[in-house]
Amino acid sequence: MLLSELAEKELIQVKDGSRYGKLANTELLFDPITGKIEGFEVYNKSTSFFQSKQATKKKEFISWGEIILIGEDRILFNESGEYS
């Protein structure tokens, strides 16, 4: 799979259904020595279907190890953590 194909996929947290936008709108973080992807830095979190209209906007980190499934249109992951 090409990186350009991954970029158009939407990030969704399985735990609460939060939508984090498309992968193209994130910052890719990788180890400069090995070139291995460590994860993604996400800036805007949108509301999930189950949450109220008020979403918190914060900088979060999605670890590559938290990704459960890369589907045709979406990337599902377990959890994200606050990132500073």
C-alpha positions, 0 to 999 in steps of 0.5 A, a space after each residue: 500500500 502506498 503512503 498516498 493511499 493511506 493519507 486519504 483514510 479517516 482515523 477513528 478511535 474504537 473506544 468511543 467512536 471519535 473521529 480524528 480526520 484524515 491521516 493526511 492532516 496529521 504529522 508523521 513521527 518516525 525514528 530518524 535512525 531506523 526510519 520506523 514509523 512511531 506514530 502520528 501527531 493529531 491536532 484537531 479531534 472532532 466529535 464522535 457520533 455518541 458525544 455531545 457537540 462540544 469536542 475538545 481540541 488538543 494535541 494528541 499522539 496515536 502510536 503505530 502500535 495502537 492501530 488495529 485495522 487499516 481498512 478500505 476507507 478507515 484506520 481504526 486504533 485503540 487509544 491516543 495519548 496527550 502529547 506535548 
